[in-house]
Amino acid sequence: MEEVKYIYKLEKFLMNPTYEEIQRANSLRGNEVRKTALVYSPTFSTLTGSEIYLKTEFQQKTGSFKIRGAYYKIKLLSADEKKRGVVAASAGNHAQGVAFASSLEKIPCTIVMPKNASPSKVSATRGYGANVILEGINYDESSAKAKDIAQKTGATLIHAFDDPQIIAAQGVIGLEILEDLPDVDEVYVPIGGGGLAAGVLIAIKKKNPKIKVIGVQSRSFPSMYDSFKKGSLSSSGGIRTIADGISVKTPGKITFSVIKELIDDIVLVEDSEIIKAMFLLMERTKFVVEPAGVVGLAYLISVKPSPGKKVVAILTGGNVDMYLLGQIVDKGLAAMGRLLKLSILLPDRPGAFKEIVDEISAANANIVEVVHDRLSSNINAGSAGVTLSLETQGKEQTAKLIEIFQNKNIQFKLLT
């Protein structure tokens, strides 16, 4: 009965998009769009109790799965459409995909990006030859500008997610997962506007409807989650999140029509869980993946929902701003109990700070930063404030160091 149910649901929207279109996209991808590796992770399997496989879409050209849809859509444009050029709105990854695909076809390309888009993504998009316009503070506002440009210039609008050909090309990822791991039990897919999830759902459910597909969103932008729970398309979100690549207030009409029928569930993650997943990926697997790209793995680590199951987490992109990456390392260390930052008030006399350093050394912790302050208004005359950042081996050693300071009657305030 379950298989019959899914086949029925697929037939409801068989015209748009289709499994056959996914197969066609797969056959036309050429050398520019890679089949990315599916990597088994002993580390995350141990952490979650599941058999975890990582789909490494962040290793695509342009650093994201978005090149798949952009390349296929632009490849299919007519000669007249190519002459008029293309326009797209994106926070970064779709922008780079459209810009790169346009450069291959040697056609004019305009990209509208939010004003707060990652500088590295803006720079990379311009590097592929696109004319970049900064407009709005989120995807929805940038998208309105892109539509206006398309209407005025006749350029073809390359939608980031709500397009049957874009959805089909993203769905090739589902075919690749099944080819490499036919007996997969569950697949976790990041959701912003829903193009990737819709494509993967059609590909996987057509081949094996028993495989569970779970969408993952940032709790700050739960638009598809809310729409799915209500049963109707709705807008929500707007609180800032580090997962800018999936910060979409309004899902697509086409993507929602697919997702509401086929998806098994949609779940939410916090920024703190995203940070932890990014940190662990860098430290344990040497994978640098952007916040939006790790939300599936972040949910698996924090909730451990699938003990004993074969699970795929799609890592969708690796375009991380370098400044943010530094913050992720610090916050990740702090979350793991391996970075202790504290403010200490000392008597302003020779040797006072050395006594503190001796205690830190005896505890086998490492001082990574010292900020000395005598002049702030909250520092009494005859005293000195010192802010220390200490690297420890973990929560146990950090707790031991705090206990030492307390026993020595050292005045301090924890900053992490």
Secondary structure, DSSP 8 states (H G I E B T S, - for coil): -HHHHHHHHHHHTTTSS-HHHHHHHHHT-TTTS----EEE-HHHHHHHSSEEEEEEGGGSGGGBTHHHHHHHHHHT--HHHHHH-EEEE-SSHHHHHHHHHHHHHT--EEEEE-TTS-HHHHHHHHHTT-EEEE-SSSHHHHHHHHHHHHHHH--EE--SSSSHHHHHHHHHHHHHHHHH-TT--EEEEE-SSSHHHHHHHHHHHHH-TTSEEEEEEETT--HHHHHHHHTS------S--S-GGG--SS--HHHHHHHHHH-SEEEEE-HHHHHHHHHHIIIII-----GGGGHHHHHHHHH---TT-EEEEEE-B----HHHHHHHHHHHHHHTT-EEEEEEEEESSTTHHHHHHHHHHHTT-EEEEEEEES-STTS-TTEEEEEEEEE-SSHHHHHHHHHHHHHTT-EEEE--
